[in-house]
Amino acid sequence: MGGGETTLYDLLTSLDPERFKPHLVLPAEGPLSKKLVEKNVPVYTFPFPRGFFRGYPPGWSWRAFFKMLRLAQTLPAHLIHVNDSYLCLYAGLLGKLLKVPVLLSSHGWWDVHFLHQELMHRLFGYPLLAVSEAVRQSLLKRGWLKKDRVHRVYLGVDTDRFKPGDKESAKRKLGLPPKETTLTISARFIPRKGHDAFFEAAKIILSRQSNIRLLVVGDAIFESFEENKETKQQILNLVEKDPALKSKTLFLGFREDMPEILAATDILISAAWFETFGVAIAEAMASGVPVVSTDVGGPAELVEEGKTGYLVPPKRPDLITDRTLKLIFSPSLREEMGSRGRERAVSLFSLKSYRDCIQKHYQLLL
């Protein structure tokens, strides 16, 4: 599962069962639905479109709408929390018809990319929860939405699962050389995640320090998007053609054991052109791992420059190289930054903080 699916799973399985009983509607079965069913969270799959005309938001299908209406009446639903703004028309109309409150989590600037999206948010008047201040400001840029209806609610990671551990022991368990410095990138294969910049930096790093291991976590989800498959293939080809990269790189795909992966990681690198929050960064910080990230969107709010890691402009592999080498050659600096990162993650980006904030918003609406 990707970061969005992981945080949704964590939220639904950690809500106070005495106060809230979540039911999830998805367009299709997948890893998220299977894991939630195992936790006794009811999941319903309705094949609803996310686009209306030529794929433009919001999504609409009369059949899907009436299925949702029947479900909401049968349960009955007391609150509708939308996790994808492409579904805001379904939720907004259901809220009006059933007279139940609606809440929308906004994961990116695309939630107001088109004028009619913003008009719809204003028409229905539901609160919006932005996953970072960068996203919140993007929602408010035209000035059409009321500031007191748009709130910043950071996503959270389970800081009991993601925590510092013995590096050498963790590396041995994963079959990694315990004395090599492990650099990890954890991201889907889509162009904006910056895998090309990561490997450009890795080439230079390996020319200066060979005692390195590169871990690539993630895959090309949404396989129907040709661009994502092409991005993955381009990166695989790049590594295959470079003997140094090929001998040092492990492609791990999506992993269920991310706490163990990060326990074995010395430095996490995020080379994304833009990131609305950065779940992988929060997980790394909770695990006591220093971060080298691009200074964009959510990561600029997560990482404290020079304290929990380094921030560099996007598409600057030379600067990723420079900051990463500083950390490679200074284990004490890695430990110091990792410790500060852990404290910051526990304080600001924990699952407990996220859940408590969401429950507070639920209570305000009920």
C-alpha positions as CSV (number, residue, x, y, z in Angstrom):
1,M,0.0,0.0,0.0
2,G,1.1,3.6,-0.6
3,G,1.3,6.3,2.0
4,G,-2.3,7.4,1.6
5,E,-3.7,3.9,1.9
6,T,-1.5,3.2,4.9
7,T,-2.6,6.3,6.9
8,L,-6.3,5.6,6.1
9,Y,-5.9,2.0,7.3
10,D,-4.2,3.3,10.5
11,L,-6.9,5.8,11.1
12,L,-9.8,3.5,10.6
13,T,-8.3,0.8,12.9
14,S,-7.4,3.2,15.7
15,L,-10.7,5.2,16.0
16,D,-12.3,4.9,19.5
17,P,-14.6,1.9,19.0
18,E,-16.9,3.1,21.8
19,R,-17.6,6.3,19.8
20,F,-17.1,5.5,16.2
21,K,-17.9,2.6,13.8
22,P,-16.3,3.2,10.4
23,H,-17.6,1.8,7.2
24,L,-15.5,2.2,4.1
25,V,-16.6,2.5,0.5
26,L,-14.0,1.7,-2.2
27,P,-14.2,1.5,-6.0
28,A,-12.5,-1.9,-6.1
29,E,-11.0,-4.6,-3.9
30,G,-7.3,-4.5,-3.1
31,P,-4.7,-4.7,-0.3
32,L,-6.4,-2.0,1.7
33,S,-9.8,-3.7,1.7
34,K,-8.3,-7.1,2.5
35,K,-6.4,-5.7,5.5
36,L,-9.4,-3.8,6.8
37,V,-11.7,-6.9,6.5
38,E,-9.2,-8.8,8.6
39,K,-9.6,-6.1,11.3
40,N,-13.4,-6.4,11.1
41,V,-13.9,-3.0,9.4
42,P,-16.9,-3.3,6.9
43,V,-15.8,-2.6,3.4
44,Y,-18.2,-2.0,0.4
45,T,-17.0,-1.9,-3.2
46,F,-19.0,0.2,-5.7
47,P,-17.4,0.7,-9.1
48,F,-17.9,4.5,-9.2
49,P,-16.1,6.7,-11.7
50,R,-13.8,9.5,-10.4
51,G,-14.4,11.6,-13.5
52,F,-17.5,13.0,-15.1
53,F,-16.7,14.4,-18.6
54,R,-13.5,13.0,-20.3
55,G,-12.1,12.2,-16.9
56,Y,-12.5,15.6,-15.3
57,P,-13.6,15.8,-11.7
58,P,-15.9,15.4,-9.9
59,G,-16.9,11.8,-10.5
60,W,-20.5,10.9,-11.1
61,S,-22.6,7.8,-11.7
62,W,-26.4,7.6,-10.9
63,R,-26.0,3.9,-10.2
64,A,-23.1,4.4,-7.8
65,F,-25.0,7.3,-6.1
66,F,-28.1,5.3,-5.4
67,K,-26.0,2.4,-4.1
68,M,-24.3,4.8,-1.7
69,L,-27.7,6.4,-0.8
70,R,-29.2,3.0,0.1
71,L,-26.1,2.0,2.1
72,A,-26.1,5.3,4.0
73,Q,-29.9,4.9,4.8
74,T,-29.5,1.3,5.9
75,L,-26.6,1.7,8.3
76,P,-27.6,4.6,9.0
77,A,-24.7,6.9,8.4
78,H,-24.3,9.8,10.9
79,L,-21.3,11.4,9.2
80,I,-19.6,11.1,5.8
81,H,-15.9,11.5,5.6
82,V,-14.6,11.9,2.0
83,N,-11.0,10.9,1.4
84,D,-10.9,11.9,-2.3
85,S,-12.2,15.2,-3.6
86,Y,-13.2,13.6,-6.9
87,L,-16.1,12.1,-4.9
88,C,-17.3,15.3,-3.4
89,L,-20.4,15.5,-5.5
90,Y,-21.6,12.1,-4.2
91,A,-20.9,13.1,-0.6
92,G,-22.2,16.6,-0.8
93,L,-25.6,15.5,-2.3
94,L,-25.9,12.6,0.2
95,G,-25.2,15.0,3.1
96,K,-27.9,17.4,1.9
97,L,-30.5,14.6,1.2
98,L,-29.9,12.7,4.5
99,K,-29.1,15.8,6.6
100,V,-25.8,14.4,7.8
101,P,-22.5,16.3,8.1
102,V,-19.8,15.9,5.5
103,L,-16.0,16.3,6.0
104,L,-13.4,16.3,3.2
105,S,-9.8,15.4,3.6
106,S,-7.7,17.2,1.0
107,H,-4.4,15.5,-0.1
108,G,-3.3,18.0,-2.7
109,W,-3.6,21.2,-4.7
110,W,-5.5,19.2,-7.4
111,D,-8.6,19.5,-5.1
112,V,-9.1,23.0,-6.4
113,H,-7.3,22.8,-9.7
114,F,-10.5,23.5,-11.6
115,L,-12.8,26.4,-10.8
116,H,-15.9,24.2,-10.6
117,Q,-14.2,22.1,-7.9
118,E,-13.8,25.1,-5.6
119,L,-17.4,26.3,-6.4
120,M,-18.6,22.9,-5.3
121,H,-16.7,23.0,-2.1
122,R,-18.2,26.4,-1.4
123,L,-21.7,25.3,-2.3
124,F,-21.8,22.3,0.0
125,G,-19.9,24.2,2.7
126,Y,-18.3,21.2,4.4
127,P,-15.0,21.6,6.3
128,L,-11.8,20.7,4.5
129,L,-8.9,19.1,6.3
130,A,-5.6,19.8,4.5
131,V,-2.7,17.3,5.1
132,S,-0.2,20.1,5.3
133,E,0.0,23.9,5.4
134,A,1.2,23.9,1.8
135,V,-2.0,22.1,0.8
136,R,-4.1,24.5,3.0
137,Q,-2.6,27.5,1.3
138,S,-3.3,26.0,-2.1
139,L,-7.0,25.6,-1.2
140,L,-7.2,29.2,-0.1
141,K,-5.3,30.8,-2.9
142,R,-8.3,32.1,-4.8
143,G,-10.0,33.4,-1.7
144,W,-13.3,31.7,-2.4
145,L,-13.2,29.3,0.5
146,K,-13.7,30.5,4.1
147,K,-10.4,30.3,6.1
148,D,-12.2,29.0,9.2
149,R,-13.6,26.0,7.1
150,V,-10.1,24.9,5.9
151,H,-8.0,23.3,8.6
152,R,-4.5,21.8,8.6
153,V,-4.4,18.3,9.9
154,Y,-1.1,16.5,9.6
155,L,-1.2,12.9,8.7
156,G,0.3,10.6,11.3
157,V,2.4,7.4,11.5
158,D,2.4,4.7,14.2
159,T,5.4,5.8,16.3
160,D,5.1,2.5,18.3
161,R,5.8,0.5,15.1
162,F,8.3,3.0,13.6
163,K,11.0,3.4,16.1
164,P,14.8,3.4,16.3
165,G,16.6,0.0,16.4
166,D,20.0,-1.5,16.3
167,K,21.2,-0.8,12.7
168,E,23.6,-3.7,12.3
169,S,21.2,-6.2,13.7
170,A,18.4,-4.9,11.4
171,K,20.7,-5.1,8.4
172,R,21.6,-8.7,9.2
173,K,18.0,-9.7,9.5
174,L,17.4,-8.4,6.0
175,G,20.5,-10.0,4.6
176,L,22.3,-6.7,4.1
177,P,26.0,-6.1,4.8
178,P,26.0,-4.7,8.3
179,K,28.9,-2.3,7.7
180,E,27.5,-0.7,4.5
181,T,25.8,2.7,4.8
182,T,22.2,2.1,3.6
183,L,20.5,4.8,1.5
184,T,16.8,4.3,1.0
185,I,14.2,5.9,-1.3
186,S,10.6,4.9,-0.6
187,A,8.2,6.2,-3.3
188,R,5.8,5.1,-6.0
189,F,7.2,5.0,-9.5
190,I,5.7,8.2,-10.9
191,P,7.7,11.0,-12.5
192,R,7.4,13.6,-9.8
193,K,8.9,11.3,-7.1
194,G,12.4,12.0,-8.6
195,H,13.9,8.5,-8.9
196,D,16.1,9.9,-11.7
197,A,17.6,12.5,-9.4
198,F,18.1,9.9,-6.6
199,F,20.2,7.7,-9.0
200,E,22.1,10.7,-10.4
201,A,23.1,11.5,-6.9
202,A,23.8,7.8,-6.1
203,K,26.3,7.6,-9.1
204,I,28.4,10.5,-7.7
205,I,28.2,9.1,-4.1
206,L,29.4,5.7,-5.2
207,S,32.3,7.3,-7.0
208,R,33.4,8.8,-3.7
209,Q,32.3,6.1,-1.2
210,S,31.8,2.5,-2.4
211,N,30.7,1.1,0.9
212,I,27.0,2.0,0.1
213,R,23.8,0.0,-0.3
214,L,20.8,1.5,-2.2
215,L,17.3,0.3,-1.3
216,V,14.4,1.3,-3.6
217,V,11.0,0.7,-1.9
218,G,7.8,1.1,-3.9
219,D,6.3,0.1,-7.2
220,A,4.3,1.5,-10.2
221,I,0.8,1.4,-8.7
222,F,-2.1,2.5,-10.9
223,E,-0.5,0.3,-13.6
224,S,-3.2,1.5,-16.1
225,F,-1.2,4.8,-16.2
226,E,1.3,4.2,-18.9
227,E,3.4,7.1,-17.6
228,N,4.0,5.2,-14.3
229,K,5.0,2.0,-16.0
230,E,7.3,3.9,-18.3
231,T,8.9,5.7,-15.4
232,K,9.6,2.4,-13.6
233,Q,11.1,0.8,-16.8
234,Q,13.3,3.9,-17.4
235,I,14.8,3.6,-13.9
236,L,15.3,-0.2,-14.2
237,N,17.1,0.4,-17.5
238,L,19.2,3.1,-16.0
239,V,20.4,0.9,-13.2
240,E,20.9,-2.2,-15.5
241,K,23.3,-0.2,-17.7
242,D,25.4,1.1,-14.9
243,P,27.6,-1.6,-13.3
244,A,28.2,0.3,-10.1
245,L,24.5,1.0,-9.6
246,K,23.5,-2.5,-10.5
247,S,25.8,-4.1,-8.0
248,K,24.6,-1.8,-5.2
249,T,20.8,-1.5,-5.8
250,L,18.0,-3.6,-4.4
251,F,14.5,-3.0,-5.8
252,L,12.2,-4.2,-3.0
253,G,8.7,-3.3,-4.3
254,F,6.0,-2.5,-1.8
255,R,6.8,-3.9,1.6
256,E,4.7,-4.7,4.6
257,D,7.8,-4.6,6.8
258,M,8.7,-0.9,6.5
259,P,9.6,-0.6,10.2
260,E,12.3,-3.2,9.6
261,I,13.4,-1.6,6.4
262,L,13.8,1.8,8.1
263,A,15.5,0.2,11.1
264,A,18.2,-0.9,8.6
265,T,18.3,2.5,6.9
266,D,21.0,5.0,7.6
267,I,19.7,7.9,5.5
268,L,16.3,8.4,3.8
269,I,16.4,10.4,0.5
270,S,13.3,12.0,-0.9
271,A,13.9,13.6,-4.3
272,A,10.3,14.4,-5.2
273,W,9.5,17.5,-7.3
274,F,6.5,18.0,-5.1
275,E,5.1,16.2,-2.1
276,T,1.9,17.2,-0.3
277,F,2.9,15.6,3.0
278,G,5.5,12.8,2.9
279,V,4.5,9.7,4.8
280,A,7.8,8.0,4.1
281,I,9.6,11.0,5.6
282,A,7.5,10.9,8.7
283,E,8.1,7.1,9.0
284,A,11.8,7.6,8.7
285,M,11.9,10.4,11.3
286,A,9.9,8.2,13.7
287,S,12.5,5.5,13.1
288,G,15.3,7.8,14.0
289,V,16.6,8.1,10.5
290,P,17.9,11.5,9.2
291,V,16.4,12.7,5.9
292,V,17.7,14.4,2.8
293,S,14.7,15.8,1.0
294,T,13.7,18.4,-1.6
295,D,12.4,21.6,-0.1
296,V,8.9,21.3,-1.4
297,G,5.3,21.1,0.0
298,G,4.9,18.9,3.0
299,P,8.6,17.9,3.4
300,A,9.5,21.5,4.0
301,E,7.2,21.4,7.1
302,L,8.3,17.9,8.3
303,V,12.1,18.3,8.1
304,E,13.9,20.9,10.1
305,E,16.8,22.1,8.0
306,G,20.1,21.2,9.6
307,K,18.4,19.7,12.7
308,T,16.5,16.6,11.5
309,G,18.0,16.5,8.1
310,Y,18.6,18.6,5.0
311,L,16.4,20.4,2.5
312,V,17.5,21.1,-1.0
313,P,15.8,22.5,-4.1
314,P,14.1,20.0,-6.4
315,K,16.0,18.6,-9.4
316,R,19.3,19.3,-7.8
317,P,21.1,15.9,-7.5
318,D,24.4,17.7,-6.9
319,L,23.0,19.1,-3.6
320,I,21.4,15.8,-2.7
321,T,24.9,14.3,-3.1
322,D,26.6,17.0,-1.0
323,R,24.2,16.7,1.9
324,T,24.1,12.9,1.8
325,L,27.9,12.7,1.8
326,K,28.0,14.9,4.9
327,L,25.8,12.3,6.7
328,I,27.7,9.3,5.3
329,F,31.0,10.6,6.7
330,S,29.6,11.5,10.1
331,P,27.8,8.7,12.0
332,S,27.5,11.0,15.0
333,L,25.7,13.6,12.9
334,R,23.3,10.9,11.6
335,E,22.6,9.8,15.2
336,E,22.0,13.4,16.4
337,M,19.7,14.3,13.5
338,G,17.9,11.0,13.8
339,S,17.2,11.5,17.5
340,R,15.8,15.0,16.9
341,G,13.7,13.6,14.0
342,R,12.2,11.0,16.3
343,E,11.3,13.6,18.9
344,R,9.7,15.8,16.2
345,A,7.7,12.9,14.7
346,V,6.3,11.8,18.1
347,S,5.3,15.4,18.9
348,L,3.8,16.4,15.5
349,F,3.3,13.5,13.2
350,S,2.2,10.6,15.3
351,L,-0.9,8.4,14.6
352,K,-2.2,9.3,18.0
353,S,-2.1,13.1,17.2
354,Y,-3.7,12.5,13.8
355,R,-6.5,10.2,15.2
356,D,-7.2,12.6,18.1
357,C,-7.5,15.5,15.7
358,I,-9.8,13.7,13.3
359,Q,-12.0,12.5,16.2
360,K,-12.2,16.1,17.5
361,H,-13.5,17.2,14.1
362,Y,-16.0,14.4,14.0
363,Q,-17.3,15.4,17.4
364,L,-17.7,19.0,16.3
365,L,-19.9,18.0,13.5
366,L,-22.1,15.4,15.3
